[in-house]
């Protein structure tokens, strides 16, 4: 009995423990179901965010562990103008339409794949700690990237902390909603939600093509601002012309190193010297692909043409800011207007459209902060490298739009007669070569010496159009021709009849010639020598008025001449007006393009990689090829050796 009791007691205790365990475990499952974590699988993370186009702003907050600082990047759409800007970059215009749509679409329709934890202690290991400066210290790890979308009324559409990738699950990330503990696993492409400045802008700064560049001017100098004023060191100035893939030297001038403010002297170049086409091609390609990695807003008072207004001279803070970036305001010219000298020279590039780009190179701006998002494959040109300030402006080069060559308008009948005579002389000169070519056979024989068989061959080879074109010029010779089998009366009475030549006579299409002449269509030049009948000649002359040259102006009445004069005046006036209008339209297009570009450039310093600057800057020693200079690539050949370096000594090169 005692053993039985003991066994019953043990079983009772075991059953009680099992019941207690069941009670403890079962409520937890009920609570999880009530909280909705289990039911969230395959559900939308943001069910109310359905329209990506409703997003009018995106803000991304990241944490710098080394400095213990937060970095804000924001893209916003102006509610009135509809223009996208980057407030965190001084309001620089953003090329954000597609990028913003891609970023917002990444959260629209985003589904929950798993809910691994709701324990805050797990947040750091999954990289979803919220970036809040009041809760973070230097060296804190596991801080995520906070991405927030808002509509035009600044109502939040979606906000998400993006953490680490899920191990072994490509494309899946840990994410968390701010202020909530659960961590979700989602399949998310977060690349559009980047803080890289260049991903949100139009990177092609100049928006020009290298094949459109026709002229390049380089002013190689350096300027520094010291206690005693501006120290200027000028090296050389070169004007280059680009013709397709060939470069030509227009002018090369050098400055006196001991007196840099003196006028430069022209340099005579040895004809054997050749321009360094490889370096110049690199320069043109760098202009085509000129990218920038950052921007800074310029001080107010500096216009698009890089001249300062009157109030700017008294603004010492703005002047110091300019000088610190390598752009020194100095009084220039008779009126002592404030203009900008660049610390490292300047360059001008003129396109076929007549727009002249002026690039001024400033000081080194420091280094680009390499983002955590930068790929390992990204070049040093845009990440982690040395950069330089650049200022850009444009003007219109009116020399690309010369005045049109207008035709003189006759005002009197005498001037009309002179115009007619000039046109007739020009027409005769233009018609002479083809007429000779048509009448002269391939052999060196003259028409009088050509045999009948030769004439027949040349007649058959000529087209009907050519025969019509030259009929009037052949009419005079044809008037005196007669066939051996055709009588004088037949020639006079039936000039357009179907006269049948004998087998010895060359055949000519009667229908084709009959439209321009009245007799002798099928006759040979040799027949003229055989004809001696004066009556026949007289008859031919009387019956061929259509073969006479066009009526001379003297045959017109004065009224007819006045009518023709008025018609010609109207015609020439319209032609001249069209030429003037074409030039005006081309000039206006260049002015509009220049204005549009200056509106982009006016307010900004641009920061370009030093590698790009090295392609745009050419020293005097690099201008011409040396024995160590590599040959130009095959796809962009240089001009023939010995021709590239010939100086043109043009007069259009400014000081």
BELVENBEL-V746163 format. One line per field, one symbol per residue. burial: + if it has 9 or more other C-alpha atoms within 8 Angstrom, else -. Layout:
BEGIN
burial: ???
END
This chain:
BEGIN
burial: -------------------------------++---+--++--+-+--+--+--+++++++++++--+++-+++++++-----+++++---+++++--+++++++++++++++-+--+---+++-++++++----+-+-+-+++++++++++---+++++++++++-----++++++---++++++++---+-+---+-++--++----+-++++++++++++++------+++++++++++--++++++++++++---+---+-+----+-++++++++++++++++-+-+++++-++--++++++++--++----++-+++-++++++-+----++++++++++++++++-++++++++++++--+------------+++++++++++++++++---+--------+--+-+++-+---------------+----++--------+-+-+++-++--+----++-+++--++-++++++--+-+-+++--+-----+---++++-+-+++-+++++++++++++--+----++-+++-++--+--------+----++--+---+--++--+--++--+--++--++-+++-+++-++++++++++-++-++-+---++++------+----+++--++++++--------
END
